[in-house]
Amino acid sequence: MKVHETRSHAHMSGDEQKKGNLRKHKAEGKLPEVEQSQKKAKSENDNGRSVNGGGDVASEYNEFCKAVEENLSVDQIKEVLEINGQECSAPEETLLAQCQDLLFYGALAKCPLCGGSLICDKEKRFICGGEISEWCSCVFSTKNPPRKEDPVKIPDSVMNSAISDLIKKHQDPKSRPKRELGSADKPFAGMMISLMGRLTRTHQYWKKKIERNGGKVSNTVHGATCLVVSPAERERGGTSKMVEAMEQGLPVVSEAWLIDSVEKHEAQPLEAYDVVSDLSVEGKGIPWDKQDPSEEAIESLSAELKMYGKRGVYMDTKLEERGGKIFEKDGLLYNCAFSICDLGKGRNEYCIMQMITVPESNLNMYFKRGKVGDDPNAEERLEEWEDEEAAIKEFARLFEEITGNEFEPWEREKKIEKKPHKFFPVDMDDGIEVRSGALGLRQLGVASAHCKLDSFVANFIKVLCGQEIYKYALMELGLDPPDLPMGMLTDIHLKRCEEVLLEFVEKLKTTKETGQKAEAMWADFSSRWFSLMHTTRPVRLHDVHELADHAASAFETVRDINTASRLIGDMRGDTLDDPLSDRYNKLGCKISVLDKESEDYKMIVKYLETTYEPVKVSDVEYGASVQNVFAVESDAMPSLDDIKKLPNKVLLWCGSRSSNLLRHIYKGFLPAVCSLPVPGYMFGRAIVCSDAAAEAARYGFTAVDRPEGFLVLAVASLGEEVTEFTNPPEDTKTLEEKKNGVKGLGRKKTEESEHFMWRDDIKVPCGRLVPSEHKDSPLEYNEYAVYDPKQTSIRFLVEVKYEEKGTEIIDVEPE
């Protein structure tokens, strides 16, 4: 075996060397000796309560800690901890802090979340070293931990020490001082917090709570630390107060930040509870390591995908340019990717293992482990192996070391069991991910020039077959690691993701957990989810709104991008052979551009303009203008003639990311992946549309630097019976089984007197948006739900351009 390259950074700093010497000194029996007078000074105090003659507990504790450090050996410290049932496996500095805390305040009780042992860290916080599950370490953290009510047990060796009298004073729980949180320990100390919207508790409740925890409440955002809003404010576009906060770059966070900070006695990171950064002009960035988010977004979009699928040789090996291919034997491909996200430990890492054959060379084994965007600190090595069998055994050994499972049962039968603190496989499929296989910017023009399709249709197919829309979609979701092909996953892996999501959704319906137990439940799911869906920015989800955005919607997008990857395949080398026409033919559909003088085109423009309201981004409003309308006839959906045979038909708007369009055309609509009490998922596993273009535009809007998007117009048959709701239905499974149409009544509706019929009996609910009588509805606009994909048919794709309102765009003719 020949090692070409090894990279690992485990050098010891000067401070660490000093600590190492200290540990060696302590291990020999005692801490450094001090003068005898110093040893006895605190034990001979006459007042029997405060070692410094006063009543200040914090000062008394500091003096007590000094006495313990100066008079107890390492062995005595461990003996104290062991006899009181405390954890003894931490570094010696941590053991000392644990012992000091135990002798002064009492022995720690077990973790209330997982039953594990609590330890005190260097910041005097108490954390748990246990596990919530095999996916997530315990997230319990507090500055005011639970204590045992029993007297502290003191071993004989300590009873005979110079500070035995001092220690005995704190042995009885009744004489023990209570640990008071000083002003600096209060979570909102020095903070000015502004509140907005209808929170789960009244503003007056939170004002008292914030002030009790060291902070102040401001009626304005000027000078505030952050703005706390309800999730509904995001859906409604926010008020001037929220816009002002975004203008000033002020963090806008959910109420969960207040709840968690109070419960944990520590202000939680504001960025983890952000609710609007993806609405900002710059878009949501990717915090690889500690770089500026906007810079990270640019780096992400410009990064090349390093491994396109199961047969992709990892780019950093530089072996593909030498003809390298993934080693295959007995039907097994020796290429594995892994992920671990443990929010309890703050871990988010990936791992790559490959065996690569190179012409006229030995077998090569590549291993890499690290964090996305942190290559300088990654563990990485490339080795040559002369003995093939030895290399295979080493690969299997590494697989078991990384996952705790055997390689062959996984690779052949997908048998795997998640083990604590171990990686989990990201199951790549045998294909080429769209970020690699689709056309790059330089190839698009050439491919379009050689396309035999109608020029408008060619430009549309060019969008669907270009890398850009897929790169942006994955970037916005934080699912675009350049090291892992998240757009080329097996159906088995996607099914596993779906099952984990559905299992958690069902758990939410029945759980009665609150407080830190509920937090642990969310942390466990978040760790599971982001281990399966490796992300560049894992977050601890807190509520159903975040679950919808970061899990349900993200899953649907990744699923649809995987479909696009399979249809697009590898277009990198055939731009002169009309690849656009080839992919168009594979779609199994007919797409044609509407004449702008046709009645259908005029009807659609009227429908959009009448039911549209501007998309708000910060303080800027964006209107939408129709560029082109494409008529669609797809083999995957009922034809217009077939759907006209069904009852109660309506022409409705559907919002979609551009990255999801190819799948919709190729396979037809799929119902929502789950049921959640939020818009889009409120009616269970249904296909959801709206009579307002304004609702669809929220999904179709891309970003201010990418103003083009698409809205879908589909005919939906609502069936003979339509059920109306003003609140989320409690039982969506019954709706799914009956497959009757559902209408969710929003706070705004289209003026019914202006509705008209199209193609004889298809209703077009085109009318001015007016307030409805349902002012408390969670929906802003009406939503329609259909449960059978055979009752929907995409008829038109409307290409729109989002433009800043009040700005005149002047096209300058080239000279």
C-alpha positions in Angstrom: 0.0 0.0 0.0 1.3 3.5 -0.9 -0.1 6.6 0.7 -0.2 9.6 -1.6 -1.8 12.1 0.6 -2.9 12.5 4.2 -4.5 15.5 5.7 -5.5 15.8 9.4 -5.1 18.7 11.8 -4.7 17.4 15.4 -1.7 19.5 16.5 -1.6 20.5 20.2 -1.3 24.2 21.0 1.0 25.7 23.6 -1.9 26.1 26.1 -2.9 22.5 25.6 0.6 21.4 26.3 0.6 23.3 29.6 -2.7 21.6 30.5 -1.2 18.3 29.7 1.7 18.9 32.1 -0.8 20.0 34.7 -2.8 16.8 34.3 0.4 14.7 34.6 1.3 16.6 37.9 -2.2 16.0 39.3 -2.3 12.3 38.3 0.6 11.6 40.6 -1.7 12.1 43.6 -2.3 15.8 44.6 -3.0 19.2 43.2 -0.1 21.7 43.8 0.6 22.3 47.5 -0.1 25.6 49.1 0.9 27.2 52.5 -0.7 25.5 55.5 -2.3 28.8 56.6 -4.0 29.1 53.2 -5.4 25.6 53.6 -7.0 26.3 56.9 -8.0 29.9 56.4 -11.5 29.2 55.2 -12.2 26.2 57.5 -11.5 28.3 60.6 -14.1 31.0 59.9 -16.4 31.4 62.9 -19.6 32.6 61.4 -20.5 29.2 60.1 -22.3 30.4 56.9 -20.4 32.7 54.7 -16.7 32.2 54.2 -16.1 35.8 53.5 -18.1 37.2 56.4 -20.9 38.4 54.1 -24.0 37.0 52.6 -23.0 37.1 48.9 -23.4 33.6 47.6 -21.4 34.1 44.4 -18.4 35.4 46.4 -18.8 32.6 48.9 -18.8 30.1 46.1 -15.7 31.5 44.5 -13.8 31.2 47.8 -15.2 27.7 48.3 -13.9 26.7 44.9 -10.4 28.0 45.6 -10.3 26.0 48.8 -11.4 22.8 47.1 -8.9 23.2 44.2 -6.1 23.8 46.7 -6.8 21.0 49.1 -8.3 18.0 47.2 -6.3 15.7 45.0 -7.5 14.3 41.7 -8.2 10.9 43.3 -10.3 12.6 46.1 -12.3 14.6 43.5 -13.1 11.4 41.6 -14.0 9.6 44.9 -16.5 12.4 45.8 -18.1 12.2 42.3 -18.3 8.4 42.3 -19.8 8.1 45.8 -22.5 10.6 44.8 -23.3 8.8 41.5 -21.9 11.5 39.2 -20.1 11.2 35.8 -16.3 10.7 36.1 -15.1 10.3 32.6 -14.7 14.1 31.8 -11.3 15.8 31.6 -9.8 16.7 35.0 -10.6 20.4 34.7 -14.2 19.5 34.2 -14.2 17.0 37.1 -12.9 19.7 39.4 -15.7 22.1 38.4 -18.3 19.3 38.9 -16.9 18.5 42.4 -16.9 22.1 43.5 -20.5 22.5 42.3 -21.6 19.2 44.0 -20.0 20.0 47.4 -21.5 23.5 47.5 -24.9 23.2 45.9 -25.6 19.5 46.2 -25.4 16.4 43.9 -26.9 16.8 40.4 -30.1 14.8 39.6 -30.4 12.9 36.3 -31.2 14.6 33.1 -35.0 15.2 33.0 -35.0 14.6 29.2 -33.1 11.3 28.8 -32.0 10.2 32.2 -28.4 10.7 31.4 -25.7 12.3 33.7 -25.3 16.1 33.8 -21.9 17.7 33.7 -20.8 21.3 34.2 -18.9 22.8 31.3 -16.4 25.7 31.4 -19.1 28.3 30.9 -20.8 27.0 34.1 -23.7 25.6 32.1 -25.0 22.1 32.9 -25.3 19.8 29.9 -26.2 16.2 29.5 -23.9 13.6 28.0 -26.6 11.1 27.1 -28.7 10.5 24.0 -32.2 11.2 23.1 -32.0 8.5 20.4 -29.4 6.9 18.2 -29.7 10.0 16.0 -29.4 12.8 18.5 -27.4 13.5 21.6 -29.3 15.1 24.5 -29.9 18.8 24.1 -30.6 19.5 27.7 -28.7 22.6 28.9 -29.3 24.9 31.8 -27.6 27.1 34.4 -30.1 26.0 37.1 -30.0 22.2 37.1 -32.1 19.8 39.2 -30.5 18.6 42.4 -30.8 15.6 44.6 -32.6 16.2 47.9 -30.3 13.8 49.8 -27.3 14.9 51.8 -24.0 14.9 50.0 -22.0 11.8 50.6 -18.4 12.6 51.7 -15.7 9.9 51.5 -13.4 9.3 54.5 -10.4 10.7 52.7 -12.2 14.1 52.3 -13.6 14.0 55.9 -10.0 13.9 57.1 -8.8 16.8 54.8 -8.1 20.3 55.9 -11.4 21.7 54.5 -13.7 19.0 56.0 -15.5 21.5 58.2 -16.1 23.8 55.3 -17.5 21.0 53.2 -19.7 19.7 56.1 -21.5 23.1 56.2 -23.0 22.4 52.8 -23.7 18.7 53.4 -27.3 19.1 54.6 -29.8 20.1 51.9 -31.5 22.5 54.3 -28.3 24.5 54.9 -27.5 24.6 51.2 -27.6 28.0 49.4 -29.8 28.3 46.4 -28.0 29.0 43.1 -29.2 32.5 42.2 -29.0 33.7 38.6 -27.2 37.1 38.6 -28.2 39.8 36.2 -25.4 38.7 33.9 -26.9 35.2 33.9 -30.4 36.2 33.0 -31.0 35.3 29.3 -32.2 38.7 28.1 -29.7 40.8 30.1 -28.9 44.0 28.2 -31.4 43.3 25.4 -34.2 45.4 24.0 -36.9 43.2 22.5 -39.7 44.3 20.2 -42.9 42.3 19.9 -45.4 42.1 16.9 -48.4 40.2 15.9 -50.7 37.7 17.7 -48.3 35.5 19.8 -49.4 32.4 21.7 -49.2 34.5 24.9 -50.2 38.1 25.3 -47.7 40.9 24.8 -48.2 41.9 28.5 -47.3 38.3 29.6 -44.1 38.5 27.5 -43.3 42.0 28.8 -43.3 40.7 32.4 -41.4 37.6 31.4 -38.7 39.5 29.5 -38.2 42.1 32.2 -38.0 39.3 34.9 -35.2 37.8 32.8 -33.1 40.9 32.5 -34.4 42.5 29.3 -36.7 45.4 28.2 -39.5 45.6 25.7 -39.7 48.4 23.1 -42.8 49.4 21.1 -40.6 50.2 18.1 -37.7 48.4 16.4 -35.4 51.4 16.8 -32.5 50.4 19.0 -34.0 46.9 19.5 -31.9 43.7 19.6 -34.5 41.7 17.7 -38.2 41.6 16.6 -40.3 38.7 17.7 -43.2 37.9 15.4 -45.9 35.2 14.9 -45.5 32.8 12.0 -48.7 34.3 10.5 -46.9 37.6 9.9 -44.7 36.0 7.3 -47.7 34.6 5.4 -49.4 38.0 5.5 -46.3 39.8 4.2 -45.7 41.6 7.5 -46.4 45.1 8.6 -44.4 48.3 8.3 -42.8 47.4 11.7 -41.5 44.1 10.2 -40.4 45.8 7.0 -38.5 48.5 9.0 -36.7 45.7 11.0 -35.7 44.0 7.8 -34.4 47.3 6.4 -32.2 47.8 9.4 -30.9 44.3 9.3 -32.6 43.5 12.6 -33.1 39.8 13.3 -36.8 38.8 13.0 -37.4 35.7 15.0 -40.2 33.4 16.1 -41.8 33.3 19.5 -39.9 30.0 20.1 -36.8 32.0 20.7 -38.3 33.6 23.8 -39.7 30.3 25.0 -36.4 28.4 24.6 -34.3 31.2 26.0 -36.4 31.4 29.2 -36.5 27.6 29.6 -32.8 27.2 29.1 -31.9 30.3 31.1 -29.7 31.4 28.2 -30.3 33.5 25.1 -30.4 31.1 22.2 -28.7 32.0 18.8 -31.0 34.4 17.0 -30.2 33.0 13.6 -31.5 29.6 14.5 -35.0 31.1 15.0 -35.0 33.4 11.9 -38.3 33.6 10.0 -37.6 36.1 7.2 -34.0 36.0 5.9 -35.2 34.1 2.8 -37.5 37.1 2.1 -34.7 39.6 2.0 -33.4 41.0 -1.3 -30.2 39.0 -1.1 -31.9 35.7 -0.6 -30.9 33.2 2.1 -27.2 32.5 2.1 -25.3 29.3 3.1 -23.2 29.7 6.3 -20.4 27.3 5.4 -18.1 27.7 8.4 -18.2 31.4 9.4 -18.2 33.3 6.1 -20.7 36.1 5.2 -24.0 34.5 4.0 -24.1 36.4 0.8 -20.5 35.4 0.0 -21.4 31.8 0.8 -24.4 31.8 -1.5 -22.1 33.0 -4.4 -19.5 30.3 -3.5 -22.2 27.7 -3.4 -23.7 28.6 -6.8 -20.2 28.8 -8.4 -19.1 25.5 -6.9 -18.9 22.4 -9.1 -20.6 19.2 -8.0 -17.7 16.9 -7.0 -19.5 13.6 -7.3 -22.5 13.2 -9.7 -23.8 9.8 -8.6 -22.9 6.2 -7.7 -20.4 5.9 -10.6 -19.0 9.4 -10.1 -15.3 9.6 -9.3 -14.8 12.3 -6.6 -13.3 15.4 -8.3 -10.6 16.1 -5.7 -8.9 12.7 -6.5 -8.1 14.0 -10.0 -8.3 10.4 -11.1 -11.2 10.8 -13.5 -9.0 12.8 -15.9 -6.7 9.8 -16.0 -9.5 7.5 -17.0 -10.4 6.6 -13.4 -13.7 4.6 -12.8 -15.4 3.3 -9.7 -14.3 -0.2 -8.9 -17.0 -2.8 -9.4 -16.9 -6.5 -8.4 -19.6 -9.1 -8.1 -22.3 -6.6 -8.7 -21.1 -4.2 -6.0 -20.0 -0.6 -6.7 -17.4 0.5 -4.1 -18.5 4.1 -3.7 -20.3 5.2 -0.5 -21.3 8.6 0.9 -22.3 9.2 4.5 -23.8 11.9 6.6 -24.2 12.7 10.3 -26.2 15.6 11.8 -26.3 15.5 15.6 -27.7 18.8 16.8 -27.1 17.8 20.4 -23.4 17.7 19.8 -23.4 20.4 17.1 -22.1 17.9 14.5 -22.8 18.2 10.8 -20.3 16.2 8.7 -20.1 14.1 5.5 -17.8 11.3 4.6 -16.8 9.8 1.2 -15.3 6.4 0.5 -14.3 5.2 -3.0 -12.3 2.5 -4.7 -11.1 3.7 -8.1 -9.5 1.8 -11.0 -7.1 3.7 -13.2 -5.6 2.3 -16.4 -2.1 1.0 -16.0 -2.1 1.7 -12.3 -2.9 0.0 -9.0 -6.3 0.1 -7.3 -6.8 3.4 -5.5 -8.8 4.0 -2.3 -10.0 7.5 -1.4 -11.3 8.6 2.0 -12.6 12.0 3.0 -14.3 13.2 6.1 -15.2 16.7 7.2 -17.6 19.6 7.0 -19.0 21.3 3.9 -16.8 24.2 2.8 -14.1 23.3 5.4 -11.7 21.4 3.2 -8.5 22.7 4.9 -9.5 20.9 8.1 -11.0 17.7 6.4 -9.4 14.3 7.0 -8.4 13.2 3.5 -6.2 10.5 2.0 -5.7 8.7 -1.3 -3.9 5.3 -1.2 -2.7 2.9 -3.8 -3.3 -0.8 -3.2 -1.5 -3.6 -5.0 -3.5 -6.4 -3.3 -7.1 -6.2 -4.5 -8.5 -8.5 -1.8 -6.7 -6.6 1.0 -8.2 -3.3 -0.4 -11.7 -4.8 -0.4 -11.3 -5.9 3.2 -10.0 -2.5 4.2 -13.0 -0.8 2.5 -15.4 -3.1 4.4 -13.6 -2.4 7.7 -13.8 1.3 7.1 -17.5 1.1 6.3 -18.1 -0.8 9.6 -16.0 1.8 11.5 -18.0 4.7 10.0 -21.5 3.2 10.3 -21.3 0.3 12.8 -22.8 -1.9 10.1 -21.4 -4.4 7.6 -20.9 -3.3 4.0 -22.3 -6.2 1.9 -25.7 -6.4 3.6 -26.1 -2.7 3.1 -25.0 -2.6 -0.5 -26.9 -5.7 -1.6 -30.1 -5.5 0.5 -30.0 -2.0 2.0 -30.0 -3.4 5.5 -28.8 -0.8 7.9 -29.3 0.1 11.6 -28.4 3.6 12.8 -25.9 3.5 15.6 -25.2 6.3 18.2 -22.5 8.8 17.0 -22.1 6.9 13.7 -22.6 8.1 10.2 -25.6 7.0 8.1 -25.4 6.2 4.3 -26.7 8.7 1.8 -27.8 6.2 -0.8 -26.7 7.5 -4.2 -28.3 6.2 -7.4 -26.6 5.2 -10.6 -27.0 8.3 -12.7 -25.8 11.8 -13.2 -27.1 14.6 -10.9 -28.7 17.5 -12.7 -26.1 20.0 -11.3 -23.6 18.1 -13.3 -25.5 16.6 -16.3 -27.7 19.6 -17.2 -26.5 22.3 -19.5 -24.2 25.0 -18.1 -24.6 28.7 -19.0 -22.0 28.5 -21.8 -23.7 25.4 -23.4 -27.3 26.8 -23.4 -26.8 29.2 -26.3 -25.2 26.5 -28.5 -27.9 23.9 -27.7 -30.7 26.4 -28.4 -29.1 27.4 -31.7 -29.1 23.8 -32.9 -32.6 23.1 -31.7 -35.3 22.2 -34.2 -38.2 23.1 -31.9 -40.2 26.3 -32.2 -38.0 29.0 -30.8 -40.3 29.8 -27.9 -40.6 26.2 -26.9 -36.9 25.7 -27.3 -36.2 28.6 -24.9 -38.7 27.0 -22.4 -37.1 23.6 -22.6 -33.7 25.3 -22.3 -34.8 26.6 -18.9 -35.9 23.2 -17.7 -32.6 21.5 -19.0 -30.3 24.1 -17.6 -28.4 23.8 -14.3 -29.4 27.2 -13.0 -32.9 26.6 -11.7 -31.8 23.4 -9.9 -28.7 25.0 -8.4 -30.8 27.9 -7.0 -33.5 25.7 -5.6 -31.1 23.5 -3.7 -29.1 26.5 -2.6 -32.2 28.2 -1.2 -33.1 25.0 0.7 -29.5 24.5 2.0 -29.4 21.1 0.3 -26.6 21.8 -2.2 -23.4 20.4 -0.7 -20.9 20.1 -3.6 -19.6 16.8 -2.1 -22.9 14.9 -2.2 -25.4 14.4 -5.1 -28.7 15.3 -3.4 -30.3 15.3 -6.8 -29.4 11.7 -7.5 -30.7 9.6 -4.6 -32.2 6.2 -4.8 -36.0 5.7 -4.5 -35.3 3.7 -1.4 -33.5 6.6 0.2 -36.3 9.0 -0.7 -38.9 6.6 0.6 -36.9 6.4 3.9 -37.0 10.2 4.1 -40.8 10.2 3.5 -41.4 7.6 6.2 -39.4 9.5 8.8 -41.4 12.7 8.0 -44.8 10.9 8.1 -43.9 9.2 11.3 -43.0 12.5 13.0 -46.2 14.2 11.6 -48.3 11.4 13.2 -46.4 11.8 16.4 -47.1 15.5 16.5 -50.9 14.8 16.4 -50.8 12.7 19.6 -47.9 14.1 21.6 -48.6 16.0 24.8 -45.0 16.9 25.4 -44.2 20.5 26.3 -41.2 22.6 27.3 -37.8 20.9 27.1 -39.3 17.5 26.3 -41.0 18.9 23.3 -37.7 20.6 22.3 -35.9 17.3 22.6 -38.5 15.7 20.3 -38.0 18.4 17.7 -34.2 18.1 18.0 -34.3 14.4 17.5 -36.4 14.7 14.4 -34.2 17.5 13.0 -31.1 15.4 13.5 -32.7 12.5 11.8 -33.9 14.6 8.9 -30.7 16.4 8.2 -28.7 13.2 8.5 -30.9 11.8 5.6 -31.1 15.1 3.8 -27.6 16.4 4.2 -27.7 20.2 4.5 -25.2 23.0 4.6 -27.1 24.7 7.3 -28.9 22.4 9.8 -31.4 24.0 12.1 -33.4 22.7 15.0 -37.0 22.9 13.8 -39.5 24.2 16.3 -43.0 24.3 14.8 -45.2 23.1 11.9 -44.4 26.1 9.8 -40.7 25.3 9.9 -41.5 21.6 9.4 -43.5 22.5 6.2 -40.7 24.8 4.8 -37.6 22.8 5.8 -38.8 19.2 5.6 -42.1 18.7 3.6 -41.5 21.3 0.9 -37.8 20.6 0.7 -38.5 16.9 0.3 -40.9 17.5 -2.6 -38.4 19.7 -4.3 -35.5 17.2 -3.9 -37.8 14.4 -5.1 -38.8 16.4 -8.2 -35.2 17.3 -8.9 -34.2 13.6 -8.8 -36.9 13.0 -11.5 -35.4 15.8 -13.5 -31.9 14.3 -13.1 -33.0 11.0 -14.5 -34.8 12.5 -17.6 -32.1 15.1 -18.4 -29.2 12.6 -17.9 -25.8 13.7 -19.3 -26.1 16.7 -21.7 -22.5 17.9 -21.3 -21.1 16.6 -24.6 -23.9 16.6 -27.1 -24.9 20.2 -27.6 -24.5 19.9 -31.4 -26.8 16.9 -31.6 -30.0 18.8 -30.6 -30.2 17.5 -27.0 -33.2 19.9 -26.3 -35.4 18.2 -28.9 -34.3 14.8 -27.5 -35.4 15.7 -23.9 -38.6 17.3 -25.2 -39.5 14.0 -26.9 -38.8 12.1 -23.7 -41.3 14.3 -21.8 -44.1 12.6 -23.7 -46.1 15.8 -24.2 -46.9 18.5 -26.7 -46.1 22.1 -25.8 -47.0 25.0 -28.0 -46.9 28.8 -27.5 -50.3 30.7 -27.6 -50.8 33.4 -30.0 -51.0 36.7 -28.1 -54.1 37.7 -30.1 -55.9 34.4 -29.2 -58.9 34.4 -26.9 -57.3 31.9 -24.5 -54.2 34.2 -24.2 -56.4 37.2 -23.4 -58.5 35.2 -20.9 -55.4 34.1 -19.1 -53.9 37.6 -18.9 -57.1 38.9 -17.6 -57.3 36.1 -15.0 -53.8 36.9 -13.7 -54.1 40.7 -13.6 -57.5 40.5 -11.9 -56.5 38.0 -9.1 -52.9 39.1 -8.6 -51.5 41.1 -5.7 -47.8 42.3 -5.5 -45.2 40.0 -4.0 -43.5 41.9 -1.1 -39.7 41.7 -0.6 -38.6 43.9 2.2 -40.2 47.3 1.4 -40.3 46.7 -2.3 -43.4 45.4 -4.2 -43.1 43.3 -7.3 -45.8 43.1 -9.9 -46.0 40.3 -12.5 -46.4 40.6 -16.3 -47.2 37.8 -18.7 -44.3 37.1 -21.1 -45.7 34.0 -22.8 -48.3 31.3 -22.3 -47.6 27.7 -23.3 -50.4 25.2 -23.9 -49.6 21.7 -22.6 -50.9 18.3 -23.6 -49.2 15.6 -21.5 -49.5 11.8 -21.6 -49.2 11.7 -17.9 -52.5 13.6 -17.3 -56.1 13.4 -18.5 -56.7 15.2 -21.8 -59.1 18.1 -21.9 -61.8 15.9 -23.4 -61.4 13.3 -20.7 -61.5 15.8 -17.8 -64.5 17.5 -19.3 -66.5 14.3 -18.7 -66.0 14.9 -14.9 -68.3 17.1 -12.8 -67.7 20.5 -11.2 -64.6 21.6 -13.1 -62.6 24.8 -12.3 -59.6 26.4 -13.9 -57.2 27.2 -11.1 -53.7 28.5 -10.4 -50.9 26.3 -9.0 -47.7 27.7 -7.7 -44.5 25.8 -8.4 -40.7 26.3 -8.3 -39.2 26.2 -11.7 -37.1 23.3 -10.5 -40.3 21.2 -10.0 -41.9 22.0 -13.4 -40.2 19.2 -15.4 -41.5 16.6 -13.1 -45.1 18.0 -13.2 -45.1 17.9 -17.0 -43.4 14.5 -17.2 -45.3 12.6 -14.4 -48.3 14.8 -13.5 -49.2 16.4 -10.2 -48.4 14.5 -7.0 -50.4 15.1 -3.8 -48.7 16.9 -0.9 -46.4 14.6 1.0 -48.1 15.0 4.4 -50.8 16.8 6.4 -49.9 19.9 8.4 -52.1 22.7 9.7 -50.4 25.3 7.4 -51.3 26.6 3.9 -50.5 24.1 1.2 -50.7 21.1 3.6 -53.8 21.9 5.5 -56.0 19.4 3.7 -53.7 16.4 3.9 -52.2 14.5 1.0 -53.9 16.6 -1.7 -53.2 18.6 -4.8 -53.8 22.2 -3.8 -54.6 25.0 -6.1 -56.1 28.5 -5.7 -58.4 30.9 -7.6 -55.9 33.7 -6.8 -52.8 34.2 -9.0 -51.4 36.1 -5.9 -51.3 32.8 -4.0 -49.5 30.9 -6.8 -47.1 33.8 -7.3 -45.7 33.2 -3.8 -44.4 29.9 -4.9 -43.4 30.9 -8.4 -41.4 34.0 -7.3 -37.7 33.3 -7.5 -35.5 36.2 -6.5 -35.0 39.9 -7.5 -31.9 38.9 -9.5 -33.9 36.1 -11.3 -37.2 37.8 -12.2 -38.5 35.1 -14.5 -40.8 32.4 -13.2 -43.8 30.2 -14.2 -47.3 29.8 -12.9 -49.4 26.8 -13.7 -53.1 26.8 -14.8 -54.8 23.5 -14.3 -58.3 22.2 -14.7 -59.5 20.4 -11.5 -62.6 18.4 -11.1 -63.9 18.9 -7.5 -66.4 16.1 -7.8 -70.1 16.0 -7.0 -69.7 17.0 -3.4 -67.5 19.9 -2.2 -66.7 20.3 1.5 -65.8 23.8 2.7 -63.5 24.7 5.6 -62.6 27.9 7.4 -60.1 26.1 9.8 -57.7 23.1 9.3 -59.7 19.9 9.4 -58.9 17.6 12.3 -59.3 14.4 10.2 -57.7 14.6 6.8 -57.5 10.9 6.3 -61.3 10.7 5.8 -61.0 13.4 3.1 -58.2 11.5 1.4 -60.3 8.3 1.4 -63.5 9.8 0.1 -61.6 11.8 -2.5 -64.3 14.5 -2.5 -63.2 18.1 -3.4 -62.4 20.5 -0.6 -62.5 24.3 -0.6 -60.6 26.3 2.1 -62.2 29.7 2.5 -59.7 32.5 2.8 -59.8 36.0 4.2 -60.0 37.2 0.6 -62.1 35.9 -2.2 -62.7 36.6 -5.9 -65.8 38.6 -6.7 -68.3 35.9 -7.8 -70.4 38.2 -10.0 -67.3 38.4 -12.4 -66.8 34.7 -12.8 -67.3 33.1 -16.2 -67.2 29.8 -18.1 -64.5 28.6 -20.4 -64.9 25.8 -23.0 -68.6 25.5 -22.2 -68.6 24.1 -18.7 -65.2 24.9 -17.0 -65.6 27.6 -14.4 -63.0 30.4 -14.3 -63.3 32.1 -10.9 -61.8 35.3 -12.3 -62.8 38.4 -10.2 -61.5 41.2 -8.2 -60.0 40.2 -4.8 -62.4 41.4 -2.1 -62.5 40.8 1.7 -64.6 37.7 2.6 -66.6 37.1 5.8 -63.9 34.7 7.1 -61.6 37.3 8.7 -60.0 34.8 11.1 -59.2 32.2 8.5 -55.6 31.0 8.5 -55.7 31.2 4.6 -55.3 34.5 2.9 -56.9 33.3 -0.4 -59.2 30.4 -1.2 -57.6 27.1 -1.7 -59.0 24.0 -3.5 -57.9 20.5 -2.7 -58.2 17.4 -5.0 -57.1 14.0 -3.9 -57.0 12.0 -7.1 -54.3 13.1 -9.6 -56.7 11.8 -12.4 -59.0 14.7 -11.5 -56.4 17.4 -12.5 -54.8 18.3 -15.8 -52.2 21.0 -16.4 -53.5 23.1 -19.4 -51.2 26.1 -19.4 -47.8 27.3 -18.2 -47.7 31.0 -17.8 -44.3 32.6 -18.1 -44.2 35.7 -16.0 -41.7 38.4 -15.2 -41.6 40.0 -11.7 -40.8 43.7 -11.9 -40.4 46.3 -9.1 -43.5 48.4 -9.0 -43.0 52.1 -9.8 -39.9 51.4 -11.9 -40.1 51.9 -15.6 -38.0 49.4 -17.6 -36.7 50.8 -20.9 -35.4 48.4 -23.5 -32.5 50.0 -25.4 -32.1 48.8 -29.0 -28.5 47.8 -29.8 -26.8 50.1 -32.3 
